[in-house]
Amino acid sequence: MASNISLVTLLSTAVCSAAMIIILSVMNGMNSFVAERFSYFDPDLKIEKVKGKYFNAEWLAELSRIDGISKVVPTIETQALLSFNGATRVVVLKGTTEKPKNNFYTPVTVGNGIASSLNISKMSHLLLYTLPVSAINPQELGSGYNALDVVANDFLITIPDYDNRYIIAPLEFVQNATDKESKYSAVEIFLNDNVKAAKIQQVIGSDFTVKNRQQQQDTLYHSMKMEKFIIIVIFVFVMLISCFTLIASLMLLINDKKRDNFILRSIGLTETKVRSSFLLNGIFITIFGTVSGLIAGIGITLCQQFFGLVKLGGAGGEGKYIVEAYPVLLQLSDIFLVFCISVAVGFFASAVSISAISLRSVFKIAAK
């Protein structure tokens, strides 16, 4: 009976450990995928003004000379109202030197979400109105507004948060449209080597702040960490529940071995050492189950990571997903974390089960 329960305990521990590795790897894969999509639009570092929005940047040339910086891109952003074929939509108009000029028309890159909702195609002529959104009445667009004729020559495909909001235009065009000549709302920095933000801060002064990619999406990364923490807490509770079988297994084992315990005690083995032997038995069951589960979980995760067993039907398939297979990412820290939690919970359960039974009473029963 005790051996059967021990087997159940081993299997439950293995299943919990394997499931945890798979779940954490799936979360890592999704988080990595989302971060990668943001990196298509977000720079390595972004400089913004601490107070206010627009600023002059006399230090641009000095920044470009810092070793490790490959590119410095000044930008300006403002809200605008987009009008196309009688439909209107509030957008964020971003000016950047990365968008080339055209002598015949003003080319813009339109977010794919905006283009889809308004049925905008390449070379479509769009109207942009660059007054604050709160001051615009879409039914009465008068001559007091800056009406800008632009042409959609490309589409932005990153993540919905950007695709549904942004239109990118040449820098000088947006500066002139907002009456902010020679002013910027941000400076984007792209790196080819590791550069400390403190070094850049010395150049730009204390009136500006330098944000890395994680700080630019602080809310997103914070929510990712909280989700992972909650999953780990749930895993601990599941492991505690599964360890009830371990407690039952050790209690039955102690009862089955009461005659052996009495003999060991008779030849001089102390009660502490007898308890330690049962504790080691519980720990061994936990470790063996955990390692077995980790091997299974790692194997499944690596198969998904390299062979894409679970398909989503995107990236060339008939589905609407932008990836073909469910993204997963195995991390060594997760393996170590799951192993430590599982062994710690197993040790706790073993200690509780052994302390709950008085070995002295067992010895007395065996002696009768």
WOQUI-V474362 format. One record per residue. N is the residue number from 0. RES is the residue in three letters. SS is DSSP state (H for helix, E for strand, C for the rest). D_CENTER is the distance of its C-alpha to the mean C-alpha in Angstrom with 2 decimals. Layout:
BEGIN
N&RES&SS&D_CENTER ; N&RES&SS&D_CENTER
END
This chain:
BEGIN
0&MET&C&45.28 ; 1&ALA&H&43.29 ; 2&SER&H&42.29 ; 3&ASN&H&41.01 ; 4&ILE&H&38.86 ; 5&SER&H&37.59 ; 6&LEU&H&36.56 ; 7&VAL&H&34.74 ; 8&THR&H&32.98 ; 9&LEU&H&32.00 ; 10&LEU&H&30.69 ; 11&SER&H&28.71 ; 12&THR&H&27.08 ; 13&ALA&H&26.32 ; 14&VAL&H&24.85 ; 15&CYS&H&22.61 ; 16&SER&H&21.38 ; 17&ALA&H&20.86 ; 18&ALA&H&19.03 ; 19&MET&H&16.68 ; 20&ILE&H&15.90 ; 21&ILE&H&15.40 ; 22&ILE&H&13.14 ; 23&LEU&H&10.85 ; 24&SER&H&11.04 ; 25&VAL&H&10.31 ; 26&MET&H&7.06 ; 27&ASN&H&6.30 ; 28&GLY&H&7.94 ; 29&MET&H&6.44 ; 30&ASN&H&2.86 ; 31&SER&H&5.70 ; 32&PHE&H&7.89 ; 33&VAL&H&6.68 ; 34&ALA&H&6.57 ; 35&GLU&H&9.79 ; 36&ARG&H&11.25 ; 37&PHE&H&10.99 ; 38&SER&H&12.65 ; 39&TYR&C&15.55 ; 40&PHE&C&16.50 ; 41&ASP&C&15.29 ; 42&PRO&C&17.47 ; 43&ASP&C&16.85 ; 44&LEU&E&18.65 ; 45&LYS&E&20.01 ; 46&ILE&E&23.23 ; 47&GLU&E&24.21 ; 48&LYS&E&27.20 ; 49&VAL&C&26.96 ; 50&LYS&C&29.61 ; 51&GLY&C&30.43 ; 52&LYS&C&28.87 ; 53&TYR&C&31.20 ; 54&PHE&E&32.56 ; 55&ASN&C&34.60 ; 56&ALA&C&33.16 ; 57&GLU&C&36.11 ; 58&TRP&C&33.94 ; 59&LEU&H&32.36 ; 60&ALA&H&34.80 ; 61&GLU&H&34.29 ; 62&LEU&H&30.53 ; 63&SER&H&31.16 ; 64&ARG&C&33.29 ; 65&ILE&C&30.67 ; 66&ASP&C&30.01 ; 67&GLY&C&26.54 ; 68&ILE&E&26.12 ; 69&SER&E&26.58 ; 70&LYS&E&26.63 ; 71&VAL&E&27.02 ; 72&VAL&E&26.63 ; 73&PRO&E&28.00 ; 74&THR&E&26.88 ; 75&ILE&E&28.06 ; 76&GLU&E&26.63 ; 77&THR&E&28.59 ; 78&GLN&E&28.70 ; 79&ALA&E&31.10 ; 80&LEU&E&32.62 ; 81&LEU&E&32.61 ; 82&SER&E&35.67 ; 83&PHE&E&36.30 ; 84&ASN&C&39.03 ; 85&GLY&C&39.55 ; 86&ALA&E&35.90 ; 87&THR&E&33.98 ; 88&ARG&E&30.38 ; 89&VAL&E&28.81 ; 90&VAL&E&26.63 ; 91&VAL&E&25.29 ; 92&LEU&E&27.57 ; 93&LYS&E&26.22 ; 94&GLY&E&28.76 ; 95&THR&E&27.99 ; 96&THR&C&30.24 ; 97&GLU&C&28.12 ; 98&LYS&C&29.80 ; 99&PRO&C&33.37 ; 100&LYS&C&36.43 ; 101&ASN&C&39.01 ; 102&ASN&C&42.69 ; 103&PHE&C&43.31 ; 104&TYR&C&40.37 ; 105&THR&C&37.10 ; 106&PRO&E&34.22 ; 107&VAL&E&30.86 ; 108&THR&E&27.54 ; 109&VAL&E&26.66 ; 110&GLY&E&23.26 ; 111&ASN&H&23.37 ; 112&GLY&H&22.80 ; 113&ILE&H&25.74 ; 114&ALA&H&27.87 ; 115&SER&H&27.41 ; 116&SER&H&28.27 ; 117&LEU&H&31.35 ; 118&ASN&C&32.39 ; 119&ILE&C&32.32 ; 120&SER&C&33.29 ; 121&LYS&C&33.81 ; 122&MET&C&36.69 ; 123&SER&E&36.66 ; 124&HIS&E&38.17 ; 125&LEU&E&36.15 ; 126&LEU&E&37.21 ; 127&LEU&E&35.07 ; 128&TYR&E&36.30 ; 129&THR&C&35.00 ; 130&LEU&C&36.08 ; 131&PRO&C&33.86 ; 132&VAL&H&32.69 ; 133&SER&H&34.52 ; 134&ALA&H&37.75 ; 135&ILE&C&37.66 ; 136&ASN&C&39.61 ; 137&PRO&C&38.76 ; 138&GLN&C&42.30 ; 139&GLU&C&44.08 ; 140&LEU&C&42.66 ; 141&GLY&C&45.51 ; 142&SER&C&46.57 ; 143&GLY&C&45.05 ; 144&TYR&C&41.56 ; 145&ASN&C&40.33 ; 146&ALA&E&40.29 ; 147&LEU&E&38.61 ; 148&ASP&E&39.28 ; 149&VAL&E&36.49 ; 150&VAL&E&35.86 ; 151&ALA&E&32.66 ; 152&ASN&E&32.61 ; 153&ASP&E&28.96 ; 154&PHE&E&25.84 ; 155&LEU&E&22.26 ; 156&ILE&C&19.74 ; 157&THR&C&16.08 ; 158&ILE&C&14.13 ; 159&PRO&H&16.16 ; 160&ASP&H&15.49 ; 161&TYR&H&17.39 ; 162&ASP&H&19.58 ; 163&ASN&C&21.08 ; 164&ARG&C&22.00 ; 165&TYR&E&22.86 ; 166&ILE&E&26.14 ; 167&ILE&E&26.59 ; 168&ALA&E&30.13 ; 169&PRO&E&32.14 ; 170&LEU&H&31.93 ; 171&GLU&H&35.65 ; 172&PHE&H&35.82 ; 173&VAL&H&33.31 ; 174&GLN&H&34.95 ; 175&ASN&H&38.32 ; 176&ALA&H&37.15 ; 177&THR&C&35.88 ; 178&ASP&C&38.81 ; 179&LYS&C&36.55 ; 180&GLU&C&38.17 ; 181&SER&C&36.91 ; 182&LYS&C&34.15 ; 183&TYR&E&30.38 ; 184&SER&C&27.47 ; 185&ALA&E&25.02 ; 186&VAL&E&25.23 ; 187&GLU&E&22.50 ; 188&ILE&E&22.59 ; 189&PHE&E&21.61 ; 190&LEU&E&21.97 ; 191&ASN&C&23.47 ; 192&ASP&C&23.40 ; 193&ASN&C&21.86 ; 194&VAL&C&23.35 ; 195&LYS&C&23.06 ; 196&ALA&H&22.51 ; 197&ALA&H&25.61 ; 198&LYS&H&27.76 ; 199&ILE&H&26.88 ; 200&GLN&H&27.37 ; 201&GLN&H&30.87 ; 202&VAL&H&31.75 ; 203&ILE&H&30.58 ; 204&GLY&C&31.65 ; 205&SER&C&30.46 ; 206&ASP&C&30.63 ; 207&PHE&E&27.37 ; 208&THR&E&23.79 ; 209&VAL&E&21.49 ; 210&LYS&E&17.73 ; 211&ASN&E&15.26 ; 212&ARG&H&12.27 ; 213&GLN&H&10.06 ; 214&GLN&H&13.11 ; 215&GLN&H&13.66 ; 216&GLN&C&10.58 ; 217&ASP&H&10.96 ; 218&THR&H&10.78 ; 219&LEU&H&7.46 ; 220&TYR&H&5.84 ; 221&HIS&H&8.53 ; 222&SER&H&7.96 ; 223&MET&H&4.63 ; 224&LYS&H&7.07 ; 225&MET&H&9.85 ; 226&GLU&H&8.92 ; 227&LYS&H&8.77 ; 228&PHE&H&11.89 ; 229&ILE&H&13.61 ; 230&ILE&H&13.28 ; 231&ILE&H&14.83 ; 232&VAL&H&17.51 ; 233&ILE&H&18.38 ; 234&PHE&H&18.74 ; 235&VAL&H&21.12 ; 236&PHE&H&23.19 ; 237&VAL&H&23.45 ; 238&MET&H&24.59 ; 239&LEU&H&27.10 ; 240&ILE&H&28.48 ; 241&SER&H&28.83 ; 242&CYS&C&30.64 ; 243&PHE&H&33.47 ; 244&THR&H&34.81 ; 245&LEU&H&34.81 ; 246&ILE&H&36.84 ; 247&ALA&H&39.24 ; 248&SER&H&39.53 ; 249&LEU&H&40.50 ; 250&MET&H&42.93 ; 251&LEU&H&44.65 ; 252&LEU&H&44.74 ; 253&ILE&H&46.43 ; 254&ASN&H&48.92 ; 255&ASP&H&49.65 ; 256&LYS&C&50.19 ; 257&LYS&H&52.41 ; 258&ARG&H&55.51 ; 259&ASP&H&53.77 ; 260&ASN&H&52.46 ; 261&PHE&H&56.02 ; 262&ILE&H&57.37 ; 263&LEU&H&54.77 ; 264&ARG&H&55.59 ; 265&SER&H&59.30 ; 266&ILE&C&59.08 ; 267&GLY&C&57.43 ; 268&LEU&C&53.66 ; 269&THR&C&52.27 ; 270&GLU&H&50.24 ; 271&THR&H&47.29 ; 272&LYS&H&47.24 ; 273&VAL&H&47.54 ; 274&ARG&H&44.55 ; 275&SER&H&42.60 ; 276&SER&H&43.43 ; 277&PHE&H&41.96 ; 278&LEU&H&38.87 ; 279&LEU&H&38.37 ; 280&ASN&H&38.84 ; 281&GLY&H&36.01 ; 282&ILE&H&33.72 ; 283&PHE&H&34.72 ; 284&ILE&H&33.90 ; 285&THR&H&30.43 ; 286&ILE&H&29.73 ; 287&PHE&H&31.18 ; 288&GLY&H&29.21 ; 289&THR&H&25.91 ; 290&VAL&H&26.59 ; 291&SER&H&27.68 ; 292&GLY&H&24.56 ; 293&LEU&H&22.32 ; 294&ILE&H&24.43 ; 295&ALA&H&24.17 ; 296&GLY&H&20.41 ; 297&ILE&H&19.90 ; 298&GLY&H&22.48 ; 299&ILE&H&20.94 ; 300&THR&H&17.45 ; 301&LEU&H&19.16 ; 302&CYS&H&21.33 ; 303&GLN&H&18.52 ; 304&GLN&H&16.72 ; 305&PHE&H&20.06 ; 306&PHE&H&22.15 ; 307&GLY&C&19.96 ; 308&LEU&C&21.97 ; 309&VAL&C&20.19 ; 310&LYS&E&20.72 ; 311&LEU&C&19.40 ; 312&GLY&C&22.33 ; 313&GLY&C&20.78 ; 314&ALA&C&21.21 ; 315&GLY&C&24.97 ; 316&GLY&C&25.53 ; 317&GLU&C&27.00 ; 318&GLY&C&23.84 ; 319&LYS&C&21.90 ; 320&TYR&C&18.46 ; 321&ILE&C&17.35 ; 322&VAL&C&16.53 ; 323&GLU&C&19.25 ; 324&ALA&E&17.60 ; 325&TYR&C&14.66 ; 326&PRO&C&11.94 ; 327&VAL&C&11.59 ; 328&LEU&C&11.06 ; 329&LEU&C&13.36 ; 330&GLN&C&13.06 ; 331&LEU&H&16.30 ; 332&SER&H&15.07 ; 333&ASP&H&14.12 ; 334&ILE&H&17.62 ; 335&PHE&H&19.26 ; 336&LEU&H&17.63 ; 337&VAL&H&18.72 ; 338&PHE&H&22.10 ; 339&CYS&H&22.74 ; 340&ILE&H&21.91 ; 341&SER&H&24.01 ; 342&VAL&H&26.89 ; 343&ALA&H&26.90 ; 344&VAL&H&27.11 ; 345&GLY&H&29.78 ; 346&PHE&H&31.72 ; 347&PHE&H&31.69 ; 348&ALA&H&32.92 ; 349&SER&H&35.57 ; 350&ALA&H&36.81 ; 351&VAL&H&37.08 ; 352&SER&H&39.02 ; 353&ILE&H&41.41 ; 354&SER&H&42.10 ; 355&ALA&H&42.78 ; 356&ILE&C&45.74 ; 357&SER&C&48.82 ; 358&LEU&H&49.86 ; 359&ARG&H&53.28 ; 360&SER&H&53.95 ; 361&VAL&H&52.87 ; 362&PHE&H&55.30 ; 363&LYS&H&58.06 ; 364&ILE&H&57.52 ; 365&ALA&H&57.62 ; 366&ALA&H&60.81 ; 367&LYS&C&62.73
END
